[in-house]
Amino acid sequence: MNLRKTALHSLHQQLGGRMVEFAGWSMPVQYAGTLKEHQAVRQSVGIFDVSHMGEIEITGPEALQAAQRLTCNDLTRIEDGQAQYSAFLTPEGTFVDDIVVYRFSTRRIFICVNAANRDKDFKWVSEHLSGEAEASDVGDFYSQFAIQGPRSEDVLQRLTASDLSAIRYYRFQVGQVDGVDAIISRTGYTGEAGFEIYLDPRHSEQVFRALLKAGEGEDIQPAGLAARNTLRLEVCFPLYGNDIDSTTTPLEAGLGWIAKLESDDFIGREALRRQKEEGLERKLIAFEMVDRGIARDGYPVILEGQEVGRVRSGSYGPTVEKNIGLTYLPLEAAQEGRSFEIEIRGRRAAAKVVAKPFYKKD
């Protein structure tokens, strides 16, 4: 298989990154170890290369209106310079992808999409675009890093003249990092304070090395996909392909807050309205294991002796020190404390529904 490589592929190998296939890309799954990288992000600072993510721009006199039709959240509720978590939906209200939308202006909308969905998303956006607007796949023009953790602002501030303290949560600025033009956004997917930066791939190794050097005194760690997964699972951020996909809706996934059913018409709105009126049949719940064992992705979920689904995401949570996961259960069984079982390598082990999230930053 001919895997795609980010501009940092060689650097990842020099840093000892163990490379694996992910969404058609060769990506580092870990460097010093998942536990060490996870704890660095929770306690100090870690840096991820997430350049495999895709970027789509919608531009033109009616770019905002076009994006408003394509995404389920309400872009009129945010200002230029703000970002918004949202989704592309099918007419049935299920996920095409979950996305982060950056509103530069009413004429320029920048969208970050999942790596595995990049080609599919751009085709879908192009087919459903309306009005005086144009869509461009600009993924090849950007590298993306995520600098996450309580010391991330101190580290990044050493390399930029932008006042990072002035960038509030889910806002962004255009500035420079280590002298390189960049979009600097206070966003991330770990549940910690942090930033994501977008920059020209030609300068990505220079900036990544500069960030590592700037963070030496903070014990900065390059972090891989495995730590990114345990970090986002502890805060119950959904992963497309696991927790949400083309068979699930935002209402079922507990993401009804991103589907503004009272706003302008968007693709999937009527289906979600019907689902809300008729009531849900299932719900994405958080669980922890009662018996020993880790409930890995895909393990069967058993309720009253019957298989009712699969573990969507499951792992050991290094911060909460429990075996945790996410799965869908019938609505009548989705209340906290409800017991069920998970089949782990032929053995049924007890689990129970718990409140989301597993971890919440003080």
N, C-alpha and C positions, 0 to 999 in steps of 0.2 A: 504494500500500500504506500503510495506516494504522499506522505504527510506534509502539510503546510508548516512553515516555521516562522516564528516571530523574529524580529530583528535582533533579539537577545539570545537566540538559540545557542550560539557559541559561548556566550558569557555564562549561560545557565550550566553548561557542561564544565566550564572552568571553575565554577563555584561549587561543583559537586552535585548538581541537581540530577535526580533520577528521572529520566525522561520517559513519558508514556504517551500513548495515543489518547487524545480527548477531542471529540467533535471534529475529527479530521486534521487535528493539529498535533505536533509533537510539543508537549508541555511538561514542565517540571512538576512531579507529584510531591516531591519533598527534597530538602537539602540536608539539614542537620537532624531531621526527624520531626514527625508531625507534632508530637507533644511539645517539643522545644519551640517550634514555630508558632503553635497555637498560643502558648503561654507568653511568648514575646509580644504578640498582638494584644493580648488581654492586659499585660502588665507594663509594656514599654512601647515598642514599635516594630512593625514588620512591613515588608514591602513585597508586593505581588506584581508580576508581569501578567496583565490581563489583556494583552494586545490581540488575543484571539477573538475578543468580542468584536462585533461589527458596528459600523456607524452608517446611518442613512441621513441625508439632509433633504429637507423639503424647502424649496425657495420659490419666491415669486410674490406678486401682489396679493394673492389669496392663500399664502402658505399656512397661515394660522387656521383659516376656515377648513382647509383640506385636512390638516392634522387633527382638528377637532372632530371631523367626521370619522377619521381612521382610528382614533384612540378613545378609550372609554372614560378616562378622567376628564376634567374640565380645564382646558388650557386658558380659559378666560378668567379663571380664579387666581392665576399667578401673573407676576410681572416679568418684564424682560430682565434677564439675569437670574431667574429662578429655574430650578429643575423640578420634575414631577414624576413620581412612580406611576406607571400606567400599563396598559396592555392593548395589543391588537386582538380583536375577537372575531370569531366566525359568526355568520348570521344566526347560528344556534346558541350563541353566547359562550362558547368554549374558547379556550386560548389558542390563538395563533402564536403568541409569544408574550412574555412580560418584558417591559422596556422601561428605560428612563428617558424622559423627554426634556431637552434643554431649550428654553425659549430665549433665543438671542434677540428676536424682534418679531413683529407680526409678519415679516417677510422672510425670516430665516428660522427654521425649526430643526434642531439637531437631535437625533435619536440614537441611543445606544441599545443594541439588540444582542441576544445570545448568539454565541459562536456557531452553535449547531443549526441555528435558524437563519443565519445571515442571508443566504441565497433565497431561501423560501420567503423570508420577510420582504426582501426587496422586490421580488416578483409580485407578492401580494399587494404591497404598497403601490407599485406601478399600475396594477390592474384596477385598483380601487380609487386611485387619485382623481380628484375632481377640481373644477375651477381653474383659475390662472395660477397654477403651481406646477413645479417640476421636482421630480425625485432623483437623487443621485446616490449611488453606492460609493461612499467615500472611505470605506474601511481600509483601503490600502494606503491612505494618506495619514493615518494616525496610529501611533503606538499609545497604549494606555497602561498606566501604573496605578496601583492602589497603595497608598501609604496609610497604614491603619494602626491605631493604638494611642494610649494617653500621651505619649511623647511625640506623636507624629507632627503636631504643629511646630514644636520647637525645632525639629530636624528640618522640616521643609522651609521654615522661615529663614534658616541660614543660607538658603540658596535662592531666595526671591525677594525683590523689593516690594512686592504686593503685601499689604497689611492683612495677613491671614485672619487676624482676630475680627476683622470687619466682614469676613465672609461667613454668613450665618448658615445654619443647616439647610441643605438642599438649595444653596445659592452658589453662583460661580462667577469668576472674573477671568478676563483675558489678561495674561501677564507674561512673565518670563521666569523660567526655572533654570538656574545655572547659565543664564544668558540665552536660553532657547525659548522661542515663543511657545506658549502653552495655554491651554484652557485649564484653570485650576478650580476644582469643584469640591465643596464640602459634602461629599457623598461617600458611600461605601456599602459593603454587604457583610460586615462582620459584627455589627452591633457596638462597635467602638467608635470613638472620635476618629476622624481621619479625612483624607482627601483622595480624590482621584484626579490624575492629570492626563491630558491628551496632548501629544506633541508629534512632530515630524519623526517618522521612524529613522531617518538618517542620523538623528541626534540622540536616539534612545539609549545607546550604550553609554555615551558620555554622561547623560543625566542619571541613569541608573547607578553608575559607578560613583558619581558625585553624591547621590543620596546615601549610598552605603557608607561612604567616607564621612559625610556629615553626621551620620548616626552612630559612628563608632563608639562614642562615649555613652550612648544610650543602649548599647548592646543590640543594635538593629539586626534583624534576621531577614534574609531573603526567605520567602514563604511560598509553598507550593499549593497545588490543588487540594491535597488532603487536608491541610490546615484550614484552607478556605471553606471546605465543606463542613468540618466540625464547628467552626466559628459561626457560620450562618445557620446551622441546624440548632445550636444552642439558643439562638434568638428567634427560631422558627421562621426565618426568611425562606420562602419557597424556592425550589429549584425546578426550572422547566425541564421536562423529561422525567422527573421523579414525582414531585408533589403536584404539579400542574401540567396539563397537556391538552391535546385536542379533544379529550373526553371529559374534561372538568371545566366548571365555570367559576368565576370569581366568588359567587355567593357560596358555593360548596367549599371553596378553599379558604373561607374566612377573609376574603379580600373584597367584600362588598363595598368597602369604603373607597375603592378606586373606581367603582362603576357608578358614575353620577347619572342615575336614571331620570332625574328631573332636568338635566341639561339638554343642550342641542342633540339632535338625533345622531347616534353613532351606530356603526355596524354591530349588531348583537343586542342592542338595547331592548327591543321588543321581546326577544326570547328571555332576557333576564327579568323583565317586568312580569312575564307570565310565570316564570319559575318562582318569583317572590310571592305572587298572588296564590299560587297553587301550593307553595310550601316545599321545602327541601326534603329529599329522601335520604341524603347522606351528608356527611360533614368531615372535613379534614381535622383530625384530632391529634393532640400530642400525647405520647404515652411514655411511661418508664417501665422497665422490667422489674417484676417482683421476684421471679426466680432468676437463677444465674443464667448468663448467656447474653450475647449481643445479637439483637435483631437486625440482621443485615438487609439491605435493599432487596426486595423481591420475595422475602420469606412469606409463606402463607399466614393469613390472619384468621383465627378460628373464634367464632362466637356461638355459644351454646351448641357446640359440636359440629357446626357447619362452617365451611370456608366462605368468608364474606369479602375477601380481598387480599391484598398484598401490602407488605411494608413498603412505603414509598421512599422514606429515608430512614436509615437506622445506623447508629454508631455508638461508641463510647464518647461521652461528653467530658473532655478533660477538665473543664472549669467546674462543672456541676458534679463531677465524679460519679456519674450514673450512666447506665446503659439506656439510651433514649431513642425516640423515633417519632415519625409521623405516619399516619395511615388514615384512610377513610373508613368510617363506621356508619351503619344505618343511624338515622337521626335519633331514634328512640334509645340507642345504646351509647350516645355520644356525651353523656353527662360525666362530670368529674367523679372519679372513684369507681366507675364501672369496670369490672374485671373482664378480661378476655384472654385468649391464648395466642401464642405465636409458635409456629412449628420451626424449630431450629435443628436442622440436620436430622429430621425424623423424630425429634423429641419435642413434646408440647410443653411450653414454658409460660407461666402466668405473667400477664402484664396488666397495667391499669391506666385508665385515662387520667391525665393531670392537666393543670392549667397551663396555658401558653403565656409567655415564653418560658423555657427552662432557665434562661439566664437573662437578667436585666441589669444594665449598668446603673450604679448608684447615681 
